Amino acid sequence: MLDFNVRGENIEVTESIRDYVEKRIGKIEKYFDQGANPKAHVNLKVYQDRTAKVEVTIPLPYLVLRAEETSPDLYASVDLVTDKLERQIRKYKTKINRKSRETGYKGVEIPQEDEEEASEFDIVRTKQVSLKPMGAEEAILQMDMLGHNFFIYEDADTGSVDIVYRRHDGRYGLIESANE
């Protein structure tokens, strides 16, 4: 069952708003395996020009689903985000899951410095990523699906940790780790 963490910025998250978010976004539960208890992080924002932005992030072991939508109506934004998430899941199921990926994943944790030891570089956010064995083309699909400019993955053939990224000219680059 999908677990929700709903936050509001410049808006009070009422019970009716929370119920609507859980009802609409909860429709994607049918795509998850039994026993998987993903957590949906929902952020609702209302701006001064009365537009509403809805951001949803659902981290899964091999994939992070993320969508955001802005419109004049909060409820319409929730509907549009739900549609985007469903499209992402369908795309993932058809393009990525064709190959059996039963080999598991490696978790990588990026440690954060203590605040007392803070240097001139101020780390404001730390994330953990799960590296799934895949090829460069699959990593590019994942990166595009997330809307990011880079993606870290484990190369299925070599086992090395590699990075694909979007170049300024719109093409893609690949950074391979040197195995010595």
Contact map, one row per residue, 1 for C-alpha under 8 A:
111000000000000000000000000010000011110000000000000000000000000000000000000000000000000000000000000000000000000000000000000000000000000000000000000000000000000000000000000000000000
111100000000000000000000010010000000111100000000000000000000000000000000000000000000000000000000000000000000000000000000000000000000000000000000000000000000000000000000000000000000
111110000000000000000000000000000000111100000000000000000000000000000000000000000000000000000000000000000000000000000000000000000000000000000000000000000000000000000000000000000000
011111000000000000000100000000000000001111000000000000000000000000000000000000000000000000000000000000000000000000000000000000000000000000000000000000000000000000000000000000000000
001111100000000000000000000000000000001111000000000000000000000000000000000000000000000000000000000000000000000000000000000000000000000000000000000000000000000000000000000000000000
000111110000100001000000000000000000000011110000000000000000000000000000000000000000000000000000000000000000000000000000000000000000000000000000000000000000000000000000000000000000
000011111000100000000000000000000000000001110000000000000000000000000000000000000000000000000000000000000000000000000000000000000000000000000000000000000000000000000000000000000000
000001111111100000000000000000000000000000111000000000000000000000000000000000000000000000000000000000000000000000000000000000000000000000000000000000000000000000000000000000000000
000000111111000000000000000000000000000000111100000000000000000000000000000000000000000000000000000000000000000000000000000000000000000000000000000000000000000000000000000000000000
000000011111000000000000000000000000000000001110000000000000000000000000000000000000000000000000000000000000000000000000000000000000000000000000000000000000000000000000000000000000
000000011111100000000000000000000000000000011100000000000000000000000000000000000000000000000000000000000000000000000000000000000000000000000000000000000000000000000000000000000000
000000011111110000000000000000000000000000000000000000000000000000000000000000000000000000000000000000000000000000000000000000000000000000000000000000000000000000000000000000000000
000001110011111011000000000000000000000000000000000000000000000000000000000000000000000000000000000000000000000000000000000000000000000000000000000000000000000000000000000000000000
000000000001111111000000000000000000000000000000000000000000000000000000000000000000000000000000000000000000000000000000000000000000000000000000000000000000000000000000000000000000
000000000000111111100000000000000000000000000000000000000000000000000000000000000000000000000000000000000000000000000000000000000000000000000000000000000000000000000000000000000000
000000000000011111110000000000000000000000000000000000000000000000000000000000000000000000000000000000000000000000000000000000000000000000000000000000000000000000000000000000000000
000000000000111111111000000000000000000000000000000000000000000000000000000000000000000000000000000000000000000000000000000000000000000000000000000000000000000000000000000000000000
000001000000111111111100000000000000000000000000000000000000000000000000000000000000000000000000000000000000000000000000000000000000000000000000000000000000000000000000000000000000
000000000000001111111110000000000000000000000000000000000000000000000000000000000000000000000000000000000000000000000000000000000000000000000000000000000000000000000000000000000000
000000000000000111111111000000000000000000000000000000000000000000000000001000000000000000000000000000000000000000000000000000000000000000000000000000000000000000000000000000000000
000000000000000011111111110000000000000000000000000000000000000000000000000001000000000000000000000000000000000000000000000000000000000000000000000000000000000000000000000000000000
000100000000000001111111110000000000000000000000000000000000000000000000000000000000000000000000000000000000000000000000000000000000000000000000000000000000000000000000000000000000
000000000000000000111111111000000000000000000000000000000000000000000000000000000000000000000000000000000000000000000000000000000000000000000000000000000000000000000000000000000000
000000000000000000011111111000000000000000000000000000000000000000000000000001100100000000000000000000000000000000000000000000000000000000000000000000000000000000000000000000000000
000000000000000000001111111100000000000000000000000000000000000000000000000001000100000000000000000000000000000000000000000000000000000000000000000000000000000000000000000000000000
010000000000000000001111111110000000000000000000000000000000000000000000000000000000000000000000000000000000000000000000000000000000000000000000000000000000000000000000000000000000
000000000000000000000011111111000000000000000000000000000000000000000000000000000000000000000000000000000000000000000000000000000000000000000000000000000000000000000000000000000000
000000000000000000000000111111110000000000000000000000000000000000000000000000000100110000000000000000000000000000000000000000000000000000000000000000000000000000000000000000000000
110000000000000000000000011111110000000000000000000000000000000000000000000000000000000000000000000000000000000000000000000000000000000000000000000000000000000000000000000000000000
000000000000000000000000001111111000000000000000000000000000000000000000000000000000000000000000000000000000000000000000000000000000000000000000000000000000000000000000000000000000
000000000000000000000000000111111000000000000000000000000000000000000000000000000000000010000000000000000000000000000000000000000000000000000000000000000000000000000000000000000000
000000000000000000000000000111111101000000000000000000000000000000000000000000000000000000000000000000000000000000000000000000000000000000000000000000000000000000000000000000000000
000000000000000000000000000001111111000000000000000000000000000000000000000000000000000000000000000000000000000000000000000000000000000000000000000000000000000000000000000000000000
000000000000000000000000000000011111000000000000000000000000000000000000000000000000000000000000000000000000000000000000000000000000000000000000000000000000000000000000000000000000
100000000000000000000000000000001111100000000000000000000000000000000000000000000000000000000000000000000000000000000000000000000000000000000000000000000000000000000000000000000000
100000000000000000000000000000011111110000000000000000000000000000000000000000000000000000000000000000000000000000000000000000000000000000000000000000000000000000000000000000000000
111000000000000000000000000000000011111000000000000000000000000000000000000000000000000000000000000000000000000000000000000000000000000000000000000000000000000000000000000000000000
111000000000000000000000000000000001111100000000000000000111000000000000000000000000000000000000000000000000000000000000000000000000000000000000000000000000000000000000000000000000
011110000000000000000000000000000000111110000000000000000110000000000000000000000000000000000000000000000000000000000000000000000000000000000000000000000000000000000000000000000000
011110000000000000000000000000000000011111000000000000011110000000000000000000000000000000000000000000000000000000000000000000000000000000000000000000000000000000000000000000000000
000111000000000000000000000000000000001111100000000000111100000000000000000000000000000000000000000000000000000000000000000000000000000000000000000000000000000000000000000000000000
000111100000000000000000000000000000000111110000000001111000000000000000000000000000000000000000000000000000000000000000000000000000000000000000000000000000000000000000000000000000
000001111000000000000000000000000000000011111000000001110000000000000000000000000000000000000000000000000000000000000000000000000000000000000000000000000000000000000000000000000000
000001111010000000000000000000000000000001111100000111100000000000000000000000000000000000000000000000000000000000000000000000000000000000000000000000000000000000000000000000000000
000000011110000000000000000000000000000000111110000111000000000000000000000000000000000000000000000000000000000000000000000000000000000000000000000000000000000000000000000000000000
000000001110000000000000000000000000000000011111011110000000000000000000000000000000000000000000000000000000000000000000000000000000000000000000000000000000000000000000000000000000
000000000100000000000000000000000000000000001111111100000000000000000000000000000000000000000000000000000000000000000000000000000000000000000000000000000000000000000000000000000000
000000000000000000000000000000000000000000000111111000000000000000000000000000000000000000000000000000000000000000000000000000000000000000000000000000000000000000000000000000000000
000000000000000000000000000000000000000000000011111000000000000000000000000000000000000000000000000000000000000000000000000000000000000000000000000000000000000000000000000000000000
000000000000000000000000000000000000000000000111111100000000000000000001000000000000000000000000000000000000000000000000000000000000000000000000000000000000000000000000000000000000
000000000000000000000000000000000000000000000111111110000000000000000111110000000000000000000000000000000000000000000000000000000000000000000000000000000000000000000000000000000000
000000000000000000000000000000000000000000011110011111000000000000000111110010000000000000000000000000000000000000000000000000000000000000000000000000000000000000000000000000000000
000000000000000000000000000000000000000000011100001111100000000000011110010010000000000000000000000000000000000000000000000000000000000000000000000000000000000000000000000000000000
000000000000000000000000000000000000000001111000000111110000000000011100010011001000000000000000000000000000000000000000000000000000000000000000000000000000000000000000000000000000
000000000000000000000000000000000000000011110000000011111000000001111000000000001000000000000000000000000000000000000000000000000000000000000000000000000000000000000000000000000000
000000000000000000000000000000000000000111100000000001111100000011110000000000001000000000000000000000000000000000000000000000000000000000000000000000000000000000000000000000000000
000000000000000000000000000000000000000111000000000000111110000111100000000000000000000000000000000000000000000000000000000000000000000000000000000000000000000000000000000000000000
000000000000000000000000000000000000011110000000000000011111000111000000000000000000000000000000000000000000000000000000000000000000000000000000000000000000000000000000000000000000
000000000000000000000000000000000000011100000000000000001111101110000000000000000000000000000000000000000000000000000000000000000000000000000000000000000000000000000000000000000000
000000000000000000000000000000000000010000000000000000000111111110000000000000000000000000000000000000000000000000000000000000000000000000000000000000000000000000000000000000000000
000000000000000000000000000000000000000000000000000000000011111100000000000000000000000000000000000000000000000000000000000000000100000000000000000000000000000000000000000000000000
000000000000000000000000000000000000000000000000000000000001111100000000000000000000000000000000000000001000000000000000000000000111000000000000000000000000000000000000000000000000
000000000000000000000000000000000000000000000000000000000011111110000000000000000000000000000000000000000000000000000000000000000000000000000100000000000000000000000000000000000000
000000000000000000000000000000000000000000000000000000001111111111000000000000000000000000000000000000000000000000000000000000000000000000000000010000000000000000000000000000000000
000000000000000000000000000000000000000000000000000000011111001111100000000000000000100110000000000000000000000000000000000000000000000000000000010000000000000000000000000000000000
000000000000000000000000000000000000000000000000000000111100000111110000000000000000100000000000000000000000000000000000000000000000000000000000010000000000000000000000000000000000
000000000000000000000000000000000000000000000000000000111000000011111000000000001001100000000000000000000000000000000000000000000000000000000000010000000000000000000000000000000000
000000000000000000000000000000000000000000000000000011110000000001111100000000001000000000000000000000000000000000000000000000000000000000000000000000000000000000000000000000000000
000000000000000000000000000000000000000000000000000011100000000000111110000011011000000000000000000000000000000000000000000000000000000000000000000000000000000000000000000000000000
000000000000000000000000000000000000000000000000001111000000000000011111000010000000000000000000000000000000000000000000000000000000000000000000000000000000000000000000000000000000
000000000000000000000000000000000000000000000000001110000000000000001111110110000000000000000000000000000000000000000000000000000000000000000000000000000000000000000000000000000000
000000000000000000000000000000000000000000000000011100000000000000000111110110000000000000000000000000000000000000000000000000000000000000000000000000000000000000000000000000000000
000000000000000000000000000000000000000000000000001100000000000000000011111110000000000000000000000000000000000000000000000000000000000000000000000000000000000000000000000000000000
000000000000000000000000000000000000000000000000001111000000000000000011111111000000000000000000000000000000000000000000000000000000000000000000000000000000000000000000000000000000
000000000000000000010000000000000000000000000000000000000000000000000000111111100000000000000000000000000000000000000000000000000000000000000000000000000000000000000000000000000000
000000000000000000000000000000000000000000000000000000000000000000000011111111110000000000000000000000000000000000000000000000000000000000000000000000000000000000000000000000000000
000000000000000000000000000000000000000000000000000111000000000000001111111111111000000000000000000000000000000000000000000000000000000000000000000000000000000000000000000000000000
000000000000000000001001100000000000000000000000000001000000000000001000011111111100000000000000000000000000000000000000000000000000000000000000000000000000000000000000000000000000
000000000000000000000001000000000000000000000000000000000000000000000000001111111110000000000000000000000000000000000000000000000000000000000000000000000000000000000000000000000000
000000000000000000000000000000000000000000000000000000000000000000001000000111111111000000000000000000000000000000000000000000000000000000000000000000000000000000000000000000000000
000000000000000000000000000000000000000000000000000001110000000000111000000011111111100000000000000000000000000000000000000000000000000000000000000000000000000000000000000000000000
000000000000000000000001100100000000000000000000000000000000000000000000000001111111110000000000000000000000000000000000000000000000000000000000000000000000000000000000000000000000
000000000000000000000000000000000000000000000000000000000000000000000000000000111111111000000000000000000000000000000000000000000000000000000000000000000000000000000000000000000000
000000000000000000000000000000000000000000000000000000000000000000100000000000011111111100000000000000000000000000000000000000000000000000000000000000000000000000000000000000000000
000000000000000000000000000100000000000000000000000000000000000011100000000000001111111110000000000000000000000000000000000000000000000000000000000000000000000000000000000000000000
000000000000000000000000000100000000000000000000000000000000000000000000000000000111111111000000000000000000000000000000000000000000000000000000000000000000000000000000000000000000
000000000000000000000000000000000000000000000000000000000000000000000000000000000011111111100000000000000000000000000000000000000000000000000000000000000000000000000000000000000000
000000000000000000000000000000000000000000000000000000000000000010000000000000000001111111110000000000000000000000000000000000000000000000000000100000000000000000000000000000000000
000000000000000000000000000000100000000000000000000000000000000010000000000000000000111111111000000000000000000000000000000000000000000000000000000000000000000000000000000000000000
000000000000000000000000000000000000000000000000000000000000000000000000000000000000011111111100000000000000000000000000000000000000000000000000000000000000000000000000000000000000
000000000000000000000000000000000000000000000000000000000000000000000000000000000000001111111111000000000000000000000000000000000000000000000000000000000000000000000000000000000000
000000000000000000000000000000000000000000000000000000000000000000000000000000000000000111111111100000000000000000000000000000000000000000000000000000000000000000000000000000000000
000000000000000000000000000000000000000000000000000000000000000000000000000000000000000011111111110000000000000000000000000000000000000000000000000000000000000000000000000000000000
000000000000000000000000000000000000000000000000000000000000000000000000000000000000000001111111110000000000000000000000000000000000000000000000000000000000000000000000000000000000
000000000000000000000000000000000000000000000000000000000000000000000000000000000000000000111111110000000000000000000000000000000000000000000000000000000000000000000000000000000000
000000000000000000000000000000000000000000000000000000000000000000000000000000000000000000111111111000000000000000000000000000000000000001000000000000000000000000000000000000000000
000000000000000000000000000000000000000000000000000000000000000000000000000000000000000000011111111110000000000000000000000000000000000000000000000000000000000000000000000000000000
000000000000000000000000000000000000000000000000000000000000000000000000000000000000000000001111111100000000000000000000000000000000000000000000000000000000000000000000000000000000
000000000000000000000000000000000000000000000000000000000000000000000000000000000000000000000001111110000000000000000000000000000000000000000000000000000000000000000000000000000000
000000000000000000000000000000000000000000000000000000000000000000000000000000000000000000000000111111000000000000000000000000000000000000000000000000000000000000000000000000000000
000000000000000000000000000000000000000000000000000000000000000000000000000000000000000000000000101111110000000000000000000000000000100000000000000000000000000000000000000000000000
000000000000000000000000000000000000000000000000000000000000000000000000000000000000000000000000000111110000000000000000000000000000000000000000000000000000000000000000000000000000
000000000000000000000000000000000000000000000000000000000000000000000000000000000000000000000000000011111000000000000000000000000000100000000000000000000000000000000000000000000000
000000000000000000000000000000000000000000000000000000000000000000000000000000000000000000000000000011111100000000000000000000000001100000000000000000000000000000000000000000000000
000000000000000000000000000000000000000000000000000000000000010000000000000000000000000000000000000000111110000000000000000000000111100000000000000000000000000000000000000000000000
000000000000000000000000000000000000000000000000000000000000000000000000000000000000000000000000000000011111000000000000000000000111000000000000000000000000000000000000000000000000
000000000000000000000000000000000000000000000000000000000000000000000000000000000000000000000000000000001111100000000000000000011110000000000000000000000000000000000000000000000000
000000000000000000000000000000000000000000000000000000000000000000000000000000000000000000000000000000000111110000000000000000011110000000000000000000000000000000000000000000000000
000000000000000000000000000000000000000000000000000000000000000000000000000000000000000000000000000000000011111000000000000000111000000000000000000000000000000000000000000000000000
000000000000000000000000000000000000000000000000000000000000000000000000000000000000000000000000000000000001111100000000000001110000000000000000000000000000000000000000000000000000
000000000000000000000000000000000000000000000000000000000000000000000000000000000000000000000000000000000000111110000000000001000000000000000000000000000000000000000000000000000000
000000000000000000000000000000000000000000000000000000000000000000000000000000000000000000000000000000000000011111000000001001000000000000000000000000000000000000000000000000000000
000000000000000000000000000000000000000000000000000000000000000000000000000000000000000000000000000000000000001111101100001000000000000000000000000000000000000000000000000000000000
000000000000000000000000000000000000000000000000000000000000000000000000000000000000000000000000000000000000000111111100000000000000000000000000000000000000000000000000000000000000
000000000000000000000000000000000000000000000000000000000000000000000000000000000000000000000000000000000000000011111100000000000000000000000000000000000000000000000000000000000000
000000000000000000000000000000000000000000000000000000000000000000000000000000000000000000000000000000000000000001111100000000000000000000000000000000000000000000000000000000000000
000000000000000000000000000000000000000000000000000000000000000000000000000000000000000000000000000000000000000011111110000000000000000000000000000000000000000000000000000000000000
000000000000000000000000000000000000000000000000000000000000000000000000000000000000000000000000000000000000000011111111110000000000000000000000000000000000000000000000000000000000
000000000000000000000000000000000000000000000000000000000000000000000000000000000000000000000000000000000000000000001111110000000000000000000000000000000000000000000000000000000000
000000000000000000000000000000000000000000000000000000000000000000000000000000000000000000000000000000000000000000000111110000000000000000000000000000000000000000000000000000000000
000000000000000000000000000000000000000000000000000000000000000000000000000000000000000000000000000000000000000000000111111000000000000000000000000000000000000000000000000000000000
000000000000000000000000000000000000000000000000000000000000000000000000000000000000000000000000000000000000000000000111111100000000000000000000000000000000000000000000000000000000
000000000000000000000000000000000000000000000000000000000000000000000000000000000000000000000000000000000000000110000000111111000000000000000000000000000000000000000000000000000000
000000000000000000000000000000000000000000000000000000000000000000000000000000000000000000000000000000000000000000000000011111000000000000000000000000000000000000000000000000000000
000000000000000000000000000000000000000000000000000000000000000000000000000000000000000000000000000000000000000000000000001111100000000000000000000000000000000000000000000000000000
000000000000000000000000000000000000000000000000000000000000000000000000000000000000000000000000000000000000011100000000001111110000000000000000000000000000000000000000000000000000
000000000000000000000000000000000000000000000000000000000000000000000000000000000000000000000000000000000000110000000000000011111000000000000000000000000000000000000000000000000000
000000000000000000000000000000000000000000000000000000000000000000000000000000000000000000000000000000000011110000000000000001111100000000000000000000000000000000000000000000000000
000000000000000000000000000000000000000000000000000000000000000000000000000000000000000000000000000000000011100000000000000000111110000000000000000000000000000000000000000000000000
000000000000000000000000000000000000000000000000000000000000110000000000000000000000000000000000000000001111000000000000000000011111000000000000000000000000000000000000000000000000
000000000000000000000000000000000000000000000000000000000000010000000000000000000000000000000000000000001111000000000000000000001111100000000000000000011100000000000000000000000000
000000000000000000000000000000000000000000000000000000000000010000000000000000000000000000000000000000011100000000000000000000000111110000000000000000001100000000000000000000000000
000000000000000000000000000000000000000000000000000000000000000000000000000000000000000000000000000010111000000000000000000000000011111000000000000000001111001000000000000000000000
000000000000000000000000000000000000000000000000000000000000000000000000000000000000000000000000000000000000000000000000000000000001111101100000000000001111000000000000000000000000
000000000000000000000000000000000000000000000000000000000000000000000000000000000000000000000000000000000000000000000000000000000000111111100000000000000011100000000000000000000000
000000000000000000000000000000000000000000000000000000000000000000000000000000000000000000000000000000000000000000000000000000000000011111110000000000000010000000010000000001000000
000000000000000000000000000000000000000000000000000000000000000000000000000000000000000000000000000000000000000000000000000000000000001111111000000000000000000000000000000000000000
000000000000000000000000000000000000000000000000000000000000000000000000000000000000000000000001000000000000000000000000000000000000011111111100000000000000000000000000000000000000
000000000000000000000000000000000000000000000000000000000000000000000000000000000000000000000000000000000000000000000000000000000000011111111110000000111000000000010000000000000000
000000000000000000000000000000000000000000000000000000000000000000000000000000000000000000000000000000000000000000000000000000000000000111111111000000100000000000011000000000000000
000000000000000000000000000000000000000000000000000000000000000000000000000000000000000000000000000000000000000000000000000000000000000011111111100000000000000000000000000000000000
000000000000000000000000000000000000000000000000000000000000001000000000000000000000000000000000000000000000000000000000000000000000000001111111110000100000000000000000000000000000
000000000000000000000000000000000000000000000000000000000000000000000000000000000000000000000000000000000000000000000000000000000000000000111111111111100000000000000000000000000000
000000000000000000000000000000000000000000000000000000000000000000000000000000000000000000000000000000000000000000000000000000000000000000011111111110000000000000000000000000000000
000000000000000000000000000000000000000000000000000000000000000000000000000000000000000100000000000000000000000000000000000000000000000000001111111100000000000000000000000000000000
000000000000000000000000000000000000000000000000000000000000000111100000000000000000000000000000000000000000000000000000000000000000000000000111111100000000000000000000000000000000
000000000000000000000000000000000000000000000000000000000000000000000000000000000000000000000000000000000000000000000000000000000000000000000011111110000000000000000000000000000000
000000000000000000000000000000000000000000000000000000000000000000000000000000000000000000000000000000000000000000000000000000000000000000000011111111100000000000000000000000000000
000000000000000000000000000000000000000000000000000000000000000000000000000000000000000000000000000000000000000000000000000000000000000000000011001111100000000000001100000000000000
000000000000000000000000000000000000000000000000000000000000000000000000000000000000000000000000000000000000000000000000000000000000000000000010000111110000000000111100000000000000
000000000000000000000000000000000000000000000000000000000000000000000000000000000000000000000000000000000000000000000000000000000000000000110110000111111000000000111000000000000000
000000000000000000000000000000000000000000000000000000000000000000000000000000000000000000000000000000000000000000000000000000000010000000100000000001111100000011110000000000000000
000000000000000000000000000000000000000000000000000000000000000000000000000000000000000000000000000000000000000000000000000000000011110000100000000000111110000011100000000000000000
000000000000000000000000000000000000000000000000000000000000000000000000000000000000000000000000000000000000000000000000000000000011110000000000000000011111001111000000000000000000
000000000000000000000000000000000000000000000000000000000000000000000000000000000000000000000000000000000000000000000000000000000000111100000000000000001111111111000000000000000000
000000000000000000000000000000000000000000000000000000000000000000000000000000000000000000000000000000000000000000000000000000000000111000000000000000000111111000000000000000000000
000000000000000000000000000000000000000000000000000000000000000000000000000000000000000000000000000000000000000000000000000000000000001000000000000000000011111000000000000000000000
000000000000000000000000000000000000000000000000000000000000000000000000000000000000000000000000000000000000000000000000000000000000000000000000000000000011111100000000000000000000
000000000000000000000000000000000000000000000000000000000000000000000000000000000000000000000000000000000000000000000000000000000000100000000000000000000111111110000000000000000000
000000000000000000000000000000000000000000000000000000000000000000000000000000000000000000000000000000000000000000000000000000000000000000000000000000000110011111000000000000011010
000000000000000000000000000000000000000000000000000000000000000000000000000000000000000000000000000000000000000000000000000000000000000000000000000000011110001111100000000000011000
000000000000000000000000000000000000000000000000000000000000000000000000000000000000000000000000000000000000000000000000000000000000000000000000000000011110000111110000000001111000
000000000000000000000000000000000000000000000000000000000000000000000000000000000000000000000000000000000000000000000000000000000000000000000000000001111000000011111000000001110000
000000000000000000000000000000000000000000000000000000000000000000000000000000000000000000000000000000000000000000000000000000000000000100110000000001110000000001111100000111100000
000000000000000000000000000000000000000000000000000000000000000000000000000000000000000000000000000000000000000000000000000000000000000000010000000011100000000000111110000111000000
000000000000000000000000000000000000000000000000000000000000000000000000000000000000000000000000000000000000000000000000000000000000000000000000000011000000000000011111011110000000
000000000000000000000000000000000000000000000000000000000000000000000000000000000000000000000000000000000000000000000000000000000000000000000000000000000000000000001111111110000000
000000000000000000000000000000000000000000000000000000000000000000000000000000000000000000000000000000000000000000000000000000000000000000000000000000000000000000000111111000000000
000000000000000000000000000000000000000000000000000000000000000000000000000000000000000000000000000000000000000000000000000000000000000000000000000000000000000000000011111000000000
000000000000000000000000000000000000000000000000000000000000000000000000000000000000000000000000000000000000000000000000000000000000000000000000000000000000000000000111111100000000
000000000000000000000000000000000000000000000000000000000000000000000000000000000000000000000000000000000000000000000000000000000000000000000000000000000000000000000111111110000000
000000000000000000000000000000000000000000000000000000000000000000000000000000000000000000000000000000000000000000000000000000000000000000000000000000000000000000011110011111000000
000000000000000000000000000000000000000000000000000000000000000000000000000000000000000000000000000000000000000000000000000000000000000000000000000000000000000000011110001111100000
000000000000000000000000000000000000000000000000000000000000000000000000000000000000000000000000000000000000000000000000000000000000000100000000000000000000000001111000000111110000
000000000000000000000000000000000000000000000000000000000000000000000000000000000000000000000000000000000000000000000000000000000000000000000000000000000000000001110000000011111000
000000000000000000000000000000000000000000000000000000000000000000000000000000000000000000000000000000000000000000000000000000000000000000000000000000000000000111100000000001111100
000000000000000000000000000000000000000000000000000000000000000000000000000000000000000000000000000000000000000000000000000000000000000000000000000000000000000111000000000000111110
000000000000000000000000000000000000000000000000000000000000000000000000000000000000000000000000000000000000000000000000000000000000000000000000000000000000000000000000000000011111
000000000000000000000000000000000000000000000000000000000000000000000000000000000000000000000000000000000000000000000000000000000000000000000000000000000000000100000000000000001111
000000000000000000000000000000000000000000000000000000000000000000000000000000000000000000000000000000000000000000000000000000000000000000000000000000000000000000000000000000000111
